[in-house]
Amino acid sequence: MKNHTKTTSAGRETRRKFIQKTSTATLAVATVASLKTPVYGQNQAPSVNVLGANSRLVIGYIGIGGQGFNAHVRGVKTHAGENNVVQAAVCDVSKYRTAAAKEFVEKDNPGAKVEGFTDYKKLLARKDIDAIFCATVDHWHTRVCVDAMNAGKHVYVEKPMTRYLAEAFEIHDVCKRTGKILQVGSQGCSDRKWHEAAKIIQSGKIGPVVMAQGSYMRNNPKGEWNYAIQPWATKEDMDWNAWLGPVSKKVGFNADHYFRWRKYYPYCAGLLGDLFPHKLHPYMLATGNPEYPTRVASVGNKKVNTDKKTPGTPERDVPEIVQLIAEFPSGMVMHVSSSTVNEVGTQEMIRGHKATLTMAGNKIELKPERWAADEIEPSTSEGFPGENVPAHHKNWFESIRANKQPNAGIDLATKVQTVISLAEMSERLGVMCNFDAKTRKVTDGTGKEIKLPTYGWTDLS
C-alpha cells in the first residue's frame, strides 16, 4: 500500500534537515551501540504475540509530532537494544511527519524496515505488532486506544488519557475486557520517590492523609504552546478532516490550530489536560490507595493575555491560571495549581494527621506534628533519581511481558482523568461537581444531574 505521494528530491532534503535537527551524533552512536540484537525487517517474524520475560516486542506509533517523535520514536530507538523492542511502523495524518519518522528510525539502523501509514487502522491490522504508542491530539486518544486494544495491542497513551470523561470509562471498560496493558504517559509515576511515599503512608506512619498539595508552573511571556508554525504543514500534506475527527466545531485547515492545539477547547482542556496530569498521577499514586473523587471544584482565568505578544495567533480559549480542589472518600483533600504566567510553585507535600511528607530536591522529608514528636522520628530519605521518560517506557515494556499493571495503569489513570474532567466541567460551568463512582454520574450542589460533556456540548467543542 502506498502511504504517501511521490516525494521530490527537495522534499527528501527537507526531511533530512528535519532529522538532523532532532537527532545528534551522540544519539546515533548510542543507538547503534544499544542494538545488541538484530532488527527484523517487515517480512521476518519477530513476534507471535505470545510474550514471556525475554520476548521481543514489536512496536508501532500513532501520532508522531512533538512528544510522539521526540520522546517516543527517538527515545525508544535509543534504548531499543536494552528493552528488546523493534520499531516496525509509524503513522500520522501528516505525510511529511510519517516519512520523516520512518527515515529517522531506519537511519544508522542496519536491517531496519519501517512501514509508514497515514491511516492508523491499517497499522493496527498488522498482526505482528504487539503494542502501540498513541501520541495523537487528545480528541483522538479514545478511538485509537479502543481500536488498538480490540485489535489485540497493548497501549501507551500520552496524557491526558482522553478528552472527555465518558471516553475515559470507555477506555477503562475495553481495557478490562481485553486484558491489555495500558500505560498513561505521566512519567512521574515511574519516579521511585512516589512509591516510597506510598510505602510510608500505607505503613500508617503519618496517620490518615488529610491534605495534599502540588503545582506545575510556567511563565511564557509570548504565550504557552505558541509553537513555531512549520512551512511543510499544508492542507496538501495532511488529511485535515481526519485530524479533526470527532470534534464538533469544524474549521478549515488551520496551521495555528494544528501546531497550537493545546490552546483551544475543541481539542484540549489546556493546563488541566497538559500539566495537571503530571501532578495528579504521582500524588494519587503516593496515597497507596488511589480513589475516585467525591467532589471537585476549579477556577481559572486568562487576564494576562499573553497571546497578544505573538502576532498572528488568536487568543486562547483555555485559562492561563487554574486551581483545583478535590475531595476523596477517605477524607483527603487535594489542591493543585498550574500557571503559564508565573513560574513560582507551591511547596510539594502530603499532610497526615500525625506527620507531613515534603518532596524537595527529590528527597522525602518526614516531619512529625508536635503532638506526635515522641512517637515519630523525623527523617530524610536518600536522593532519588529524577523522573524520566525512558524509565516509564521500560516499566511498560516489563509490565507487558509480566502481564502486570504498570505504574500509570488503567485504574489510576481513570481516577485521575475523572478529577481532570470534573475540574474542567466545574471551571467552565461555574459549579461544584459531585461524583458517584458506582453510577458514574455527576451532580451539582443541589443534587441535579449534570450531563457529561462530550463533542458538541458547547460551541467550543
C-alpha positions as CSV (number, residue, x, y, z in Angstrom):
1,M,0.0,0.0,0.0
2,K,1.3,3.5,-0.8
3,N,1.2,5.7,2.2
4,H,2.2,9.0,0.7
5,T,2.7,10.7,-2.6
6,K,5.9,10.5,-4.6
7,T,8.5,12.7,-2.8
8,T,10.7,15.1,-4.7
9,S,14.4,15.4,-4.1
10,A,13.8,18.8,-2.5
11,G,11.3,17.2,-0.2
12,R,13.7,14.5,0.8
13,E,16.3,17.1,1.5
14,T,13.8,19.0,3.8
15,R,13.2,15.8,5.7
16,R,16.9,15.2,6.1
17,K,17.3,18.7,7.6
18,F,14.4,17.9,10.0
19,I,16.0,14.7,11.1
20,Q,19.4,16.4,11.5
21,K,17.9,18.9,13.8
22,T,16.2,16.3,16.0
23,S,19.0,13.8,16.1
24,T,22.6,14.3,17.3
25,A,25.7,12.3,16.6
26,T,25.7,11.1,20.1
27,L,22.2,9.7,19.7
28,A,23.2,7.8,16.5
29,V,26.3,6.3,18.3
30,A,24.2,5.3,21.3
31,T,21.5,3.8,19.1
32,V,24.0,1.6,17.2
33,A,25.7,0.5,20.4
34,S,22.4,-0.4,22.0
35,L,21.3,-2.7,19.2
36,K,22.5,-5.9,20.8
37,T,20.0,-8.0,18.8
38,P,19.3,-7.7,15.1
39,V,16.4,-5.5,14.0
40,Y,13.9,-7.5,12.0
41,G,12.6,-6.4,8.6
42,Q,9.0,-6.3,7.7
43,N,8.9,-9.7,6.1
44,Q,10.6,-11.5,9.1
45,A,8.8,-12.9,12.1
46,P,10.0,-11.1,15.3
47,S,6.9,-11.9,17.4
48,V,4.0,-14.3,17.5
49,N,2.2,-12.2,20.2
50,V,2.9,-14.8,22.9
51,L,5.0,-13.0,25.4
52,G,7.4,-14.1,28.1
53,A,10.2,-12.5,30.1
54,N,12.6,-12.3,27.2
55,S,10.1,-11.8,24.3
56,R,10.9,-9.2,21.7
57,L,8.2,-6.6,21.5
58,V,7.2,-5.2,18.1
59,I,6.1,-1.5,18.4
60,G,4.0,0.8,16.2
61,Y,3.5,4.6,16.7
62,I,0.3,6.5,16.0
63,G,0.8,10.3,16.2
64,I,4.4,11.2,15.7
65,G,4.6,15.0,16.1
66,G,6.0,16.7,19.2
67,Q,6.2,14.1,22.1
68,G,5.3,11.4,19.6
69,F,8.6,11.9,17.8
70,N,10.9,13.3,20.4
71,A,10.0,11.3,23.5
72,H,8.7,8.1,21.9
73,V,10.1,7.4,18.4
74,R,13.5,8.9,19.2
75,G,13.6,7.8,22.9
76,V,12.7,4.2,22.2
77,K,15.2,4.0,19.4
78,T,18.0,5.0,21.8
79,H,17.1,2.2,24.2
80,A,15.8,-0.4,21.7
81,G,18.5,-3.0,22.4
82,E,18.3,-2.9,26.2
83,N,14.5,-3.1,26.0
84,N,14.5,-5.7,23.3
85,V,12.0,-3.9,21.1
86,V,11.6,-3.4,17.4
87,Q,10.2,-0.3,15.9
88,A,8.1,-1.6,13.0
89,A,5.6,1.1,11.9
90,V,4.8,4.8,12.2
91,C,1.5,6.6,11.4
92,D,0.4,10.2,11.2
93,V,-2.2,12.2,9.3
94,S,0.8,14.3,8.0
95,K,2.6,12.6,5.1
96,Y,5.7,14.7,6.0
97,R,5.9,13.5,9.6
98,T,5.2,9.9,8.6
99,A,8.1,9.9,6.1
100,A,10.4,11.8,8.4
101,A,9.8,9.3,11.3
102,K,10.3,6.3,9.0
103,E,13.5,7.7,7.7
104,F,14.8,8.5,11.2
105,V,14.2,5.0,12.6
106,E,15.8,3.4,9.6
107,K,18.8,5.7,9.7
108,D,22.0,4.1,11.2
109,N,19.9,1.1,11.9
110,P,21.1,-1.8,9.8
111,G,18.4,-4.2,8.6
112,A,15.6,-2.0,9.9
113,K,12.5,-1.7,7.7
114,V,9.7,0.6,9.0
115,E,6.3,0.8,7.3
116,G,4.6,4.2,7.2
117,F,0.9,4.9,7.3
118,T,-1.5,7.8,7.3
119,D,-4.4,5.6,8.3
120,Y,-3.9,4.2,11.8
121,K,-6.4,1.3,11.2
122,K,-4.0,-0.1,8.6
123,L,-1.2,-0.1,11.2
124,L,-3.4,-1.9,13.7
125,A,-4.2,-4.5,11.0
126,R,-0.6,-5.7,11.2
127,K,-0.8,-8.9,13.3
128,D,2.9,-8.9,14.2
129,I,2.6,-5.6,16.2
130,D,2.4,-6.2,19.9
131,A,1.9,-2.7,21.2
132,I,1.4,0.9,20.1
133,F,2.3,4.4,21.3
134,C,-0.6,6.8,21.0
135,A,0.6,10.4,20.9
136,T,-2.2,12.0,18.8
137,V,-4.1,15.1,19.7
138,D,-6.2,14.5,22.8
139,H,-9.5,14.1,21.0
140,W,-8.2,11.0,19.1
141,H,-6.9,9.2,22.2
142,T,-10.1,7.2,22.8
143,R,-10.7,6.0,19.3
144,V,-7.1,4.9,18.9
145,C,-6.8,3.2,22.3
146,V,-10.1,1.4,22.0
147,D,-9.4,0.2,18.4
148,A,-5.8,-0.8,19.4
149,M,-6.9,-2.9,22.4
150,N,-9.7,-4.5,20.4
151,A,-7.1,-5.4,17.8
152,G,-5.0,-7.1,20.5
153,K,-2.4,-4.4,21.0
154,H,-1.1,-3.1,24.3
155,V,-1.2,0.7,24.6
156,Y,1.0,3.6,25.9
157,V,-1.1,6.7,25.6
158,E,0.1,10.2,26.2
159,K,-1.5,12.2,29.0
160,P,-4.3,13.1,29.5
161,M,-5.8,9.7,28.9
162,T,-8.6,11.2,26.8
163,R,-10.6,14.4,26.1
164,Y,-13.9,13.8,28.0
165,L,-14.9,11.7,31.0
166,A,-17.3,9.3,29.2
167,E,-14.4,8.4,26.9
168,A,-12.2,7.5,29.9
169,F,-14.8,5.0,31.1
170,E,-15.0,3.6,27.5
171,I,-11.2,3.1,27.5
172,H,-11.4,1.6,31.1
173,D,-14.1,-0.9,30.2
174,V,-12.3,-2.1,27.0
175,C,-9.0,-2.4,28.8
176,K,-10.6,-4.6,31.5
177,R,-12.4,-6.7,28.9
178,T,-9.4,-7.3,26.7
179,G,-6.8,-7.6,29.4
180,K,-4.4,-5.4,27.5
181,I,-1.7,-3.4,29.4
182,L,-2.3,0.3,29.2
183,Q,0.2,2.9,30.5
184,V,-0.5,6.7,30.5
185,G,2.5,8.9,29.7
186,S,2.8,10.6,33.1
187,Q,6.4,9.6,33.7
188,G,6.4,10.9,37.3
189,C,4.7,7.6,38.2
190,S,8.0,5.8,37.5
191,D,9.9,8.1,39.9
192,R,10.7,6.0,42.9
193,K,10.1,8.8,45.3
194,W,6.3,8.5,44.9
195,H,6.4,4.7,45.5
196,E,8.5,5.2,48.7
197,A,6.0,7.8,49.8
198,A,3.2,5.3,49.3
199,K,5.0,2.8,51.5
200,I,5.4,5.3,54.3
201,I,1.7,6.3,54.0
202,Q,0.4,2.8,53.9
203,S,2.5,1.9,57.0
204,G,0.4,4.4,58.9
205,K,3.4,6.4,59.9
206,I,1.8,9.8,59.0
207,G,-1.7,8.8,60.1
208,P,-4.7,9.4,58.0
209,V,-3.9,11.5,54.9
210,V,-5.8,14.8,55.3
211,M,-4.3,17.1,52.6
212,A,-2.0,17.1,49.6
213,Q,-0.8,20.0,47.6
214,G,1.3,20.5,44.4
215,S,1.8,22.8,41.4
216,Y,3.2,22.9,37.9
217,M,4.1,26.4,37.0
218,R,5.4,28.0,33.9
219,N,5.8,31.6,32.7
220,N,6.0,32.1,28.9
221,P,5.8,35.8,28.1
222,K,4.8,35.1,24.5
223,G,2.1,32.6,25.4
224,E,2.5,28.9,26.3
225,W,2.0,26.5,23.4
226,N,2.6,29.1,20.7
227,Y,4.9,26.7,18.9
228,A,6.5,27.7,15.6
229,I,4.4,27.0,12.5
230,Q,6.4,24.9,10.0
231,P,6.1,25.6,6.3
232,W,5.6,21.9,5.4
233,A,2.3,21.8,7.2
234,T,-0.3,22.4,4.4
235,K,-3.7,21.1,3.6
236,E,-2.0,19.1,0.8
237,D,0.3,17.4,3.4
238,M,-2.4,16.0,5.6
239,D,-5.9,14.7,5.9
240,W,-7.3,17.6,7.9
241,N,-10.8,16.1,8.3
242,A,-9.2,13.0,9.8
243,W,-7.2,15.2,12.2
244,L,-10.4,17.0,13.3
245,G,-12.1,13.6,13.9
246,P,-14.9,13.7,16.4
247,V,-14.6,17.5,17.1
248,S,-17.9,19.2,16.6
249,K,-16.6,22.7,15.8
250,K,-15.2,22.0,12.3
251,V,-12.8,24.6,10.8
252,G,-11.0,24.6,7.5
253,F,-7.3,23.8,7.5
254,N,-5.6,25.9,10.1
255,A,-1.9,25.7,10.8
256,D,-2.3,27.6,14.1
257,H,-4.8,25.0,15.4
258,Y,-2.6,22.2,14.1
259,F,0.6,23.3,16.0
260,R,-1.0,25.2,18.9
261,W,-4.0,22.9,19.6
262,R,-3.5,22.9,23.3
263,K,-4.8,26.5,23.4
264,Y,-8.2,25.5,22.1
265,Y,-11.1,23.8,23.9
266,P,-12.3,21.6,20.9
267,Y,-9.0,19.7,21.2
268,C,-7.7,20.1,24.7
269,A,-8.5,21.2,28.3
270,G,-5.5,23.4,28.4
271,L,-3.5,23.3,31.6
272,L,-5.9,20.7,33.1
273,G,-5.1,18.4,30.2
274,D,-1.4,19.1,29.7
275,L,0.2,19.9,33.1
276,F,-2.2,18.8,35.8
277,P,-1.7,15.1,35.0
278,H,2.0,15.4,35.9
279,K,0.9,16.2,39.5
280,L,-2.3,14.2,39.9
281,H,-0.9,10.9,38.8
282,P,2.0,10.7,41.2
283,Y,0.2,12.3,44.1
284,M,-2.7,9.9,43.8
285,L,-0.3,7.0,43.4
286,A,1.6,8.2,46.6
287,T,-1.5,7.7,48.7
288,G,-1.1,3.9,48.2
289,N,-4.8,3.7,47.5
290,P,-5.9,5.9,44.7
291,E,-9.6,6.8,44.9
292,Y,-12.3,8.4,42.6
293,P,-13.1,11.9,43.8
294,T,-16.3,12.7,45.5
295,R,-16.2,16.5,44.9
296,V,-14.2,18.7,42.5
297,A,-14.2,22.5,42.1
298,S,-11.9,24.6,39.8
299,V,-11.4,28.2,38.9
300,G,-9.2,29.8,36.2
301,N,-8.8,32.9,34.1
302,K,-6.7,34.4,31.2
303,K,-6.4,38.0,32.3
304,V,-2.7,38.4,31.3
305,N,-3.5,37.9,27.6
306,T,0.0,36.6,26.6
307,D,-1.2,35.7,23.1
308,K,-1.2,39.4,22.2
309,K,2.6,39.2,22.2
310,T,2.6,36.6,19.4
311,P,1.4,38.3,16.2
312,G,-0.9,36.3,14.1
313,T,-2.2,33.9,16.7
314,P,-5.7,34.1,18.1
315,E,-6.4,34.4,21.8
316,R,-6.6,31.1,23.6
317,D,-9.8,29.5,24.8
318,V,-8.2,27.9,27.8
319,P,-7.2,29.7,31.0
320,E,-3.6,30.9,31.8
321,I,-4.0,30.1,35.5
322,V,-6.0,27.2,37.0
323,Q,-6.5,25.9,40.6
324,L,-8.5,22.8,41.5
325,I,-9.5,21.3,44.8
326,A,-10.7,17.7,45.0
327,E,-12.1,15.7,47.9
328,F,-11.9,11.9,48.2
329,P,-13.9,9.3,50.1
330,S,-11.1,8.8,52.7
331,G,-11.3,12.4,53.6
332,M,-8.2,13.6,51.8
333,V,-8.4,17.0,50.1
334,M,-6.0,17.7,47.3
335,H,-5.1,21.2,46.0
336,V,-3.2,21.6,42.7
337,S,-2.3,24.8,40.9
338,S,-0.9,25.5,37.5
339,S,0.0,28.6,35.5
340,T,1.6,29.7,32.3
341,V,2.1,33.3,33.6
342,N,4.0,32.7,36.8
343,E,6.7,30.1,37.4
344,V,6.9,30.1,41.2
345,G,5.4,26.8,42.6
346,T,4.0,25.8,45.9
347,Q,5.7,23.5,48.4
348,E,5.1,19.9,47.4
349,M,3.7,18.0,50.3
350,I,1.3,15.3,51.7
351,R,-0.1,16.1,55.1
352,G,-1.2,13.4,57.5
353,H,-2.8,13.7,60.9
354,K,0.4,12.6,62.6
355,A,3.1,13.8,60.2
356,T,3.8,15.5,56.9
357,L,5.8,14.4,53.9
358,T,7.5,17.1,51.9
359,M,9.1,16.4,48.5
360,A,12.1,18.7,47.9
361,G,15.3,18.0,45.9
362,N,13.7,14.7,45.0
363,K,14.0,13.6,48.6
364,I,11.2,12.7,51.0
365,E,11.3,14.5,54.3
366,L,9.2,13.2,57.2
367,K,8.2,15.8,59.8
368,P,6.0,14.8,62.7
369,E,3.3,17.0,64.2
370,R,4.3,18.5,67.5
371,W,1.9,16.3,69.5
372,A,3.4,13.1,67.7
373,A,7.0,14.1,68.1
374,D,7.7,11.5,70.8
375,E,6.1,8.7,68.6
376,I,7.6,9.5,65.2
377,E,11.2,10.1,64.4
378,P,11.8,12.8,61.7
379,S,13.8,11.6,58.7
380,T,15.1,12.5,55.3
381,S,15.3,9.9,52.6
382,E,18.2,9.4,50.2
383,G,18.1,11.4,47.0
384,F,16.1,9.6,44.3
385,P,16.9,9.8,40.5
386,G,14.6,12.3,38.9
387,E,11.7,11.3,36.7
388,N,12.4,10.4,33.1
389,V,10.5,9.1,30.1
390,P,12.8,6.1,29.3
391,A,12.2,4.6,32.8
392,H,8.4,4.9,32.2
393,H,8.8,3.2,28.8
394,K,10.8,0.4,30.4
395,N,8.1,-0.1,33.1
396,W,5.5,-0.5,30.4
397,F,7.6,-3.0,28.4
398,E,8.3,-5.0,31.6
399,S,4.6,-4.9,32.6
400,I,3.5,-6.3,29.2
401,R,5.9,-9.2,29.5
402,A,4.9,-9.9,33.1
403,N,1.2,-9.3,32.5
404,K,1.0,-6.9,35.4
405,Q,-0.3,-3.4,35.9
406,P,2.3,-0.6,35.1
407,N,2.9,2.4,37.2
408,A,0.3,4.6,35.5
409,G,-2.1,1.8,34.7
410,I,-5.8,1.9,33.8
411,D,-7.2,2.1,37.4
412,L,-5.1,5.0,38.4
413,A,-5.4,6.7,35.0
414,T,-9.3,6.6,35.0
415,K,-9.4,8.1,38.5
416,V,-7.0,10.9,37.5
417,Q,-9.0,11.6,34.4
418,T,-12.1,11.8,36.5
419,V,-10.5,14.6,38.5
420,I,-9.4,16.4,35.4
421,S,-12.7,16.1,33.6
422,L,-14.7,17.2,36.7
423,A,-12.4,20.2,37.1
424,E,-13.0,21.3,33.5
425,M,-16.7,20.9,34.0
426,S,-16.5,22.9,37.2
427,E,-14.4,25.7,35.7
428,R,-16.5,26.1,32.5
429,L,-19.9,25.7,34.1
430,G,-19.2,27.5,37.4
431,V,-20.4,24.7,39.6
432,M,-19.1,22.3,42.2
433,C,-19.1,18.8,40.7
434,N,-20.1,15.8,42.9
435,F,-19.3,12.3,41.6
436,D,-20.7,8.9,42.3
437,A,-18.2,6.2,41.3
438,K,-20.8,3.5,41.3
439,T,-23.2,5.2,38.9
440,R,-20.6,7.3,37.2
441,K,-23.0,10.2,37.5
442,V,-22.1,13.9,38.2
443,T,-24.4,16.2,40.1
444,D,-24.3,19.8,41.3
445,G,-24.7,21.0,44.9
446,T,-28.5,20.7,44.7
447,G,-28.3,17.1,43.6
448,K,-29.3,17.9,40.0
449,E,-27.5,15.6,37.5
450,I,-25.1,17.3,35.1
451,K,-24.9,15.7,31.7
452,L,-21.3,14.6,30.9
453,P,-19.7,16.9,28.4
454,T,-18.8,15.5,25.0
455,Y,-18.2,16.7,21.5
456,G,-20.9,19.3,20.7
457,W,-21.8,20.2,24.3
458,T,-20.7,23.8,23.7
459,D,-19.8,25.9,20.8
460,L,-16.2,25.3,21.7
461,S,-16.2,21.6,21.4
